[in-house]
C-alpha cells in the first residue's frame, strides 16, 4: 500500500507541489472609441524552482492569449 506511506490520522493534507513558480507576465488592451475595435493580448512564462524531494525541476511553460 504505497499510497498510505506517511499517513497519520488528524494530519492536514499537503496541498502544495513543493516548489515555487515565478511568472512574469505582459498584458496589452486596446479599446477604440472611434472605430469600435477592441483587442487584448496576454503573455507570460512560468519558471519553476527545484523540488527538493525528488531533486526534479518541472520545466517552463509559455502562456499566450489574444482576443
Secondary structure, DSSP 8 states (H G I E B T S, - for coil): -GGGTT--TT-----S-SS-EEEEEEEEEEE-TTT--EEEEEEEEEEE-EETTTTEE--EEEEEEE-
